[in-house]
Amino acid sequence: MTQHVSQSVEQHSFEQDSFEQEFDIVIVGGGIVGLSFACELAATDFSVAVVERNELKAISDEPDCRVSAINRFALQHFKRFGETVGSNAWQSILSERACVFDKMFVWDQTGAGQIQFDSVELGVSELGIIIENNVLQHSLLEMVKAADNITYLCPEEISEIDYRQDDSVPENGIESEGQLSTVTLSSGVQLTARLLVGADGANSKVREVVSIQRSQKSYQQQGLVCNVATSEKHQHTAWQCFMPTGPLAFLPLYNGYSSIVWSLDEDSAAEQMALDDEAFKRSLAEASEFKLGEITDVSQRFLFPLMHGHATDYVRPGLALIGDAAHSIHPLAGQGANLGIADAAALADVIRTADQAGRQWFALHTLSKYQRQRKGANQLMEMSMTGFKELFGQKSGLVAEIRNAGLTLVDHLPALKYRIIKQALGI
């Protein structure tokens, strides 16, 4: 492996007149998934660069409206990242801005069907945490900065990506070094890499460069997000109501508020956004059947389109896609970030294992192991979320009766119930 260890920096700070920098791995995208992958490689022999276009906004005293439900698998990895680089950033974030949830309560608005999950019955301390995306990124970035083998380049625009495909087969037992892909930044600096990783979202430039096709379908829905205070405490419980118009989730926040993620048909979303705060609070409380009482305060509301899609391939020789660059799903189960974090862990494990065995860690036959591990699982989750959305969107009385009976039945079948939740928790 080529060894080019660089100091971690907040802004790019290359030596003057040095316009080419060689890395083992260049990660395009410094969001949750890209930073998670970088953290997976901290304190390894790989030299890593992370290129991100936008600077992180400062953490506000008021909680942000975009949050993630992080499962136990991801939590274990984040804890290990901090231990690896000797940073207490993760523990600090947990104590200050994350809200542990130890219960989930799911019900169907059209009937009596419901199901509950409890960490005590699973024999674990929590089901996961709810954390603001911006806060999580700050924590991951602090750990990236603490790693001597990772360079963080931000803000940096990419002007060109020159992908060099080379999947040479070793001859006479001698491994080929392969060709280098080149990422040219708007500053004129060129980064070369044995492995180029696209963690740059649904509109991935890395995916586009290598002409990997990606399906994209709209759910014809909008996600409405905001933060609310309620007259009843959230009880460290994630509440989710399935309605014909779409699922509504109340996710517990560290300050006693709840983060709202409400999937609505486009016409209904426009109607909810047009309401004044008082009318919206009444509408939201009624939709949730007052499970947390009245809505006493509400933040600014935002909408985002709901879509799902999947790339035909996750890998090429010397290139891999992770997170939304490879797949996206409906947010009703809060699994989007967790799937991307699992991608990052799997890809890192595959290349570390190959490198330790002296194999071509950047070659297609190695990277294909990552695709085999993750593509099927991600497709299954995508189909499951789409299926749930379609099932609970059915307005037929007979379908509603069957659906409610099914929820109640699963709630009374512990083996099946906890197989489902363990899958979601990554344990």
C-alpha positions in Angstrom: 0.0 0.0 0.0 1.2 3.5 -0.7 1.8 5.4 2.5 1.0 9.1 2.5 0.0 10.2 6.0 -1.3 13.8 6.3 -2.2 15.9 9.3 -6.0 16.4 9.7 -7.1 19.9 8.9 -10.3 21.9 9.0 -9.5 23.8 5.8 -7.2 22.6 3.0 -3.7 23.7 3.7 -1.4 22.1 1.1 2.2 23.2 0.8 2.6 26.1 -1.6 3.3 25.1 -5.2 2.2 21.5 -4.4 -0.7 20.8 -6.7 -0.9 17.0 -6.6 -1.5 15.0 -3.4 -1.6 11.2 -3.5 -3.9 9.2 -1.2 -4.9 5.6 -0.9 -8.6 6.6 -0.6 -10.5 9.8 -1.5 -14.0 10.1 -0.1 -16.3 12.5 -1.9 -18.9 13.7 0.6 -18.4 14.6 4.3 -21.9 13.9 5.6 -22.8 11.3 8.2 -22.0 8.4 6.0 -18.8 9.8 4.5 -17.4 10.8 7.9 -18.4 7.4 9.3 -16.4 5.6 6.6 -13.4 7.9 7.3 -13.7 7.1 11.0 -13.7 3.4 10.2 -10.3 3.9 8.6 -8.8 6.0 11.4 -5.4 4.8 12.8 -5.0 2.4 9.8 -2.1 2.5 7.3 -4.5 3.9 4.7 -4.0 7.6 3.8 -7.5 9.1 3.5 -8.9 12.4 2.2 -12.4 13.6 2.7 -13.7 16.2 0.3 -16.8 18.2 1.3 -18.4 21.2 -0.4 -20.3 22.8 2.5 -19.0 23.9 5.9 -21.0 22.6 8.8 -23.2 25.2 10.4 -22.6 25.9 14.1 -24.6 23.9 16.6 -27.5 26.1 17.8 -29.0 26.2 21.3 -32.3 25.2 19.6 -32.5 21.7 18.3 -32.4 21.3 14.5 -35.4 19.8 12.7 -33.4 17.2 10.8 -32.7 14.2 13.1 -31.7 10.6 12.8 -32.7 7.5 14.8 -29.3 5.8 15.3 -29.4 2.1 16.1 -27.2 0.0 18.4 -25.0 -1.2 15.6 -24.0 2.3 14.7 -23.7 3.4 18.4 -21.1 0.6 19.0 -19.1 1.8 16.0 -19.2 5.4 17.0 -18.0 4.5 20.5 -15.1 2.5 19.0 -14.2 5.5 16.7 -13.7 7.7 19.8 -11.6 5.1 21.6 -9.4 4.5 18.4 -8.5 8.2 18.0 -8.5 9.1 21.8 -11.4 11.6 21.4 -14.2 12.1 23.9 -16.3 13.9 21.2 -18.8 11.1 21.0 -19.4 10.7 24.8 -19.7 14.5 25.1 -22.4 14.6 22.4 -24.3 11.7 23.9 -24.5 13.5 27.3 -25.5 16.8 25.9 -27.5 16.5 22.7 -28.6 12.9 22.2 -31.8 11.4 23.5 -31.8 7.7 24.3 -35.1 5.9 23.5 -35.9 2.6 25.1 -39.4 2.0 23.9 -41.3 2.2 20.6 -45.1 2.3 20.3 -46.7 1.8 16.9 -50.4 1.9 16.1 -52.9 2.1 13.2 -55.1 5.1 13.3 -57.9 3.2 11.5 -58.3 0.5 14.2 -57.1 -1.0 17.4 -54.0 -2.6 16.0 -50.8 -1.7 17.8 -47.4 -3.1 18.7 -44.9 -2.1 21.4 -41.1 -2.7 21.7 -39.2 -2.4 25.0 -35.5 -2.6 25.5 -36.0 -4.3 28.9 -37.7 -7.3 27.1 -34.8 -7.4 24.7 -32.2 -7.4 27.5 -30.5 -4.2 26.2 -30.0 -0.8 27.8 -31.6 1.1 24.9 -33.1 0.7 21.4 -31.1 3.6 20.1 -30.8 7.4 20.2 -32.4 10.3 18.5 -29.8 12.9 17.5 -29.7 16.0 15.2 -27.9 15.3 12.0 -25.8 18.5 12.3 -24.8 17.5 15.8 -23.8 14.0 14.8 -21.7 15.3 11.9 -19.9 17.7 14.3 -19.1 14.7 16.5 -17.8 12.6 13.7 -15.8 15.4 12.3 -14.0 15.9 15.6 -13.0 12.3 15.5 -11.8 12.6 11.9 -9.7 15.6 12.9 -8.1 13.6 15.7 -6.9 10.9 13.2 -3.4 11.5 11.9 -4.0 9.6 8.6 -7.1 11.6 7.5 -7.1 14.9 5.7 -10.4 16.9 5.7 -10.9 19.3 2.8 -13.7 21.8 3.3 -15.1 23.9 1.7 -14.0 22.4 -1.6 -15.8 22.2 -4.9 -14.9 19.3 -7.3 -14.4 20.6 -10.8 -13.5 17.3 -12.4 -13.2 13.6 -11.7 -10.9 11.5 -13.9 -11.8 7.9 -13.2 -9.2 5.3 -14.3 -10.6 1.8 -14.5 -8.0 -0.8 -13.9 -8.8 -4.3 -12.6 -5.6 -6.1 -13.5 -5.2 -9.7 -12.4 -1.9 -10.4 -10.5 0.6 -12.2 -12.6 3.2 -14.6 -11.2 1.9 -13.8 -7.7 2.8 -10.1 -8.0 0.1 -7.6 -7.2 -0.5 -4.7 -9.5 -0.5 -1.3 -8.0 -3.4 -0.3 -10.3 -4.0 3.1 -11.8 -4.9 6.2 -9.9 -8.2 8.1 -10.3 -7.8 11.9 -10.0 -10.1 14.4 -8.3 -9.5 18.0 -9.4 -10.6 20.6 -6.9 -11.7 24.1 -7.9 -8.6 25.4 -6.2 -6.5 23.6 -8.8 -5.2 20.9 -6.4 -5.4 17.4 -7.7 -6.0 14.4 -5.4 -5.1 10.9 -6.7 -6.5 7.7 -5.2 -6.4 4.0 -5.5 -10.0 3.9 -4.2 -12.6 6.6 -4.9 -15.6 6.4 -2.6 -18.9 8.2 -3.5 -20.6 9.3 -0.3 -22.1 12.3 -2.0 -25.8 11.6 -1.8 -28.6 10.7 -4.1 -27.3 13.0 -6.9 -23.9 11.5 -6.7 -21.2 13.0 -9.0 -19.1 9.9 -8.5 -21.9 7.6 -9.6 -22.5 9.8 -12.6 -18.9 9.8 -13.7 -18.8 6.0 -14.1 -22.3 5.9 -15.6 -23.8 3.6 -12.9 -27.6 3.8 -13.4 -29.9 4.5 -10.4 -33.6 4.0 -10.3 -35.5 6.9 -8.6 -39.2 6.8 -7.9 -41.3 9.4 -6.1 -43.7 8.3 -3.4 -45.8 11.4 -4.4 -45.4 12.5 -0.8 -43.7 15.2 1.2 -42.0 14.7 4.6 -43.0 17.5 7.0 -40.5 18.0 9.8 -40.6 20.3 12.8 -40.0 20.2 16.6 -42.9 20.4 19.1 -43.5 20.5 22.8 -46.4 18.4 24.2 -48.4 18.6 27.3 -47.4 15.0 28.1 -43.8 13.8 28.4 -42.4 11.8 25.5 -41.2 9.1 28.0 -38.1 8.3 26.0 -40.4 6.6 23.6 -40.5 6.7 19.8 -44.2 7.0 18.8 -45.4 6.2 15.3 -49.0 6.3 13.9 -49.9 4.8 10.6 -52.6 6.8 8.7 -54.0 6.4 5.2 -52.3 9.7 4.3 -48.9 8.5 5.6 -47.0 7.7 8.8 -46.5 10.2 11.6 -43.6 9.9 14.0 -42.9 11.7 17.3 -39.2 11.1 18.1 -38.0 12.1 21.6 -35.4 14.9 21.8 -32.9 15.7 24.6 -34.7 18.8 25.7 -38.1 17.2 26.3 -39.4 18.3 22.8 -40.3 15.8 20.1 -39.1 15.8 16.5 -42.0 15.4 14.0 -41.6 13.4 10.8 -45.0 13.4 9.0 -45.3 11.7 5.6 -48.2 13.4 3.7 -49.7 13.3 0.3 -48.6 16.4 -1.6 -51.9 18.1 -1.3 -52.2 17.3 2.4 -48.6 18.6 2.9 -49.5 21.9 1.3 -52.6 22.2 3.5 -50.6 21.6 6.7 -47.9 24.1 5.7 -50.6 26.7 5.0 -52.1 26.5 8.5 -51.0 29.1 11.1 -49.2 27.7 14.2 -52.3 27.3 16.4 -54.3 25.5 13.7 -51.3 23.3 12.9 -50.9 22.3 16.6 -54.6 21.3 16.7 -54.3 19.3 13.5 -51.2 17.5 14.7 -52.6 16.6 18.1 -55.7 15.2 16.4 -53.7 13.2 13.9 -51.7 11.7 16.8 -54.9 10.9 18.7 -53.5 13.0 21.6 -51.1 10.3 22.5 -48.8 13.0 24.0 -51.7 15.3 24.8 -51.9 18.8 23.4 -49.2 20.4 21.2 -48.0 23.4 23.2 -45.2 24.8 21.0 -44.1 24.3 17.5 -40.9 25.3 15.6 -40.7 26.4 11.9 -41.9 23.7 9.6 -40.0 22.3 6.6 -40.9 20.0 3.7 -38.7 17.6 1.7 -39.8 15.2 -1.1 -40.0 11.5 -0.4 -38.3 9.2 -2.9 -36.7 5.8 -3.1 -34.2 4.3 -5.5 -31.3 2.0 -6.0 -28.1 1.9 -8.0 -27.6 -1.1 -10.3 -24.1 -1.6 -9.0 -22.3 -0.3 -5.9 -18.8 -0.9 -7.2 -16.4 -0.6 -10.1 -12.6 -1.3 -10.0 -11.1 1.3 -7.7 -14.5 2.8 -6.9 -17.4 2.2 -4.4 -20.7 3.9 -3.5 -22.1 4.1 0.0 -25.2 5.6 1.6 -27.6 7.6 -0.5 -25.3 7.5 -3.5 -26.2 3.8 -3.7 -29.7 3.7 -2.3 -32.5 5.6 -0.5 -35.7 4.5 1.2 -38.9 5.9 2.8 -38.1 7.4 6.2 -41.0 5.7 8.0 -38.7 3.3 10.0 -35.8 5.8 10.4 -33.3 3.4 8.8 -31.7 5.6 6.1 -28.7 6.7 8.1 -28.3 3.3 9.7 -28.1 1.6 6.3 -25.4 4.0 5.1 -23.4 3.6 8.3 -23.6 -0.2 7.8 -22.4 0.3 4.3 -19.4 2.2 5.6 -18.6 -0.5 8.1 -18.8 -3.3 5.6 -16.7 -1.5 3.0 -14.0 -0.7 5.5 -13.9 -4.3 6.8 -13.6 -5.7 3.3 -10.6 -3.5 2.3 -8.9 -3.8 5.7 -9.1 -7.6 5.5 -7.8 -7.7 1.9 -4.9 -5.3 2.7 -3.9 -7.4 5.8 -3.9 -10.5 3.6 -1.7 -8.8 1.0 -4.5 -8.7 -1.7 -5.6 -5.9 -4.0 -7.9 -4.1 -1.7 -9.0 -1.7 -4.4 -9.7 -4.4 -7.1 -13.2 -5.3 -8.3 -13.0 -8.8 -7.0 -12.4 -7.4 -3.5 -15.0 -4.6 -3.6 -17.6 -7.0 -5.0 -17.6 -8.6 -1.5 -18.9 -5.4 -0.1 -21.6 -5.2 -2.7 -22.7 -8.8 -2.0 -22.9 -8.0 1.7 -24.9 -4.9 1.5 -26.9 -4.7 -1.8 -29.4 -7.5 -0.9 -30.0 -6.2 2.6 -30.5 -2.7 1.4 -32.9 -3.8 -1.4 -34.9 -5.8 1.1 -35.2 -2.8 3.4 -36.2 -0.6 0.5 -38.9 -3.0 -0.6 -40.1 -3.5 3.0 -40.5 0.2 3.6 -42.3 0.7 0.2 -44.6 -2.3 1.1 -45.4 -0.8 4.5 -46.2 2.5 2.9 -48.5 0.9 0.4 -50.2 -1.4 3.0 -51.0 1.3 5.4 -52.1 3.6 2.6 -54.9 1.2 1.6 -58.3 2.6 2.5 -60.3 -0.6 2.1 -62.1 -1.6 5.3 -61.2 -5.3 4.8 -57.5 -4.5 4.4 -57.6 -2.2 7.5 -59.1 -5.1 9.5 -56.5 -7.6 8.3 -53.7 -5.0 8.9 -54.9 -4.2 12.5 -55.2 -7.9 13.3 -51.7 -8.5 11.9 -50.2 -5.8 14.1 -51.9 -7.2 17.2 -50.9 -10.7 16.3 -47.2 -9.8 16.0 -47.4 -8.0 19.3 -48.4 -11.3 20.9 -45.7 -13.4 19.1 -42.5 -12.5 21.0 -40.2 -14.6 18.8 -41.3 -12.9 15.6 -41.7 -9.5 17.3 -38.1 -9.4 18.6 -36.7 -10.8 15.4 -38.1 -7.8 13.6 -36.8 -5.3 16.2 -33.3 -6.9 16.4 -33.0 -6.6 12.6 -33.8 -2.9 12.9 -31.4 -2.4 15.7 -28.6 -4.1 13.9 -28.1 -6.7 16.7 
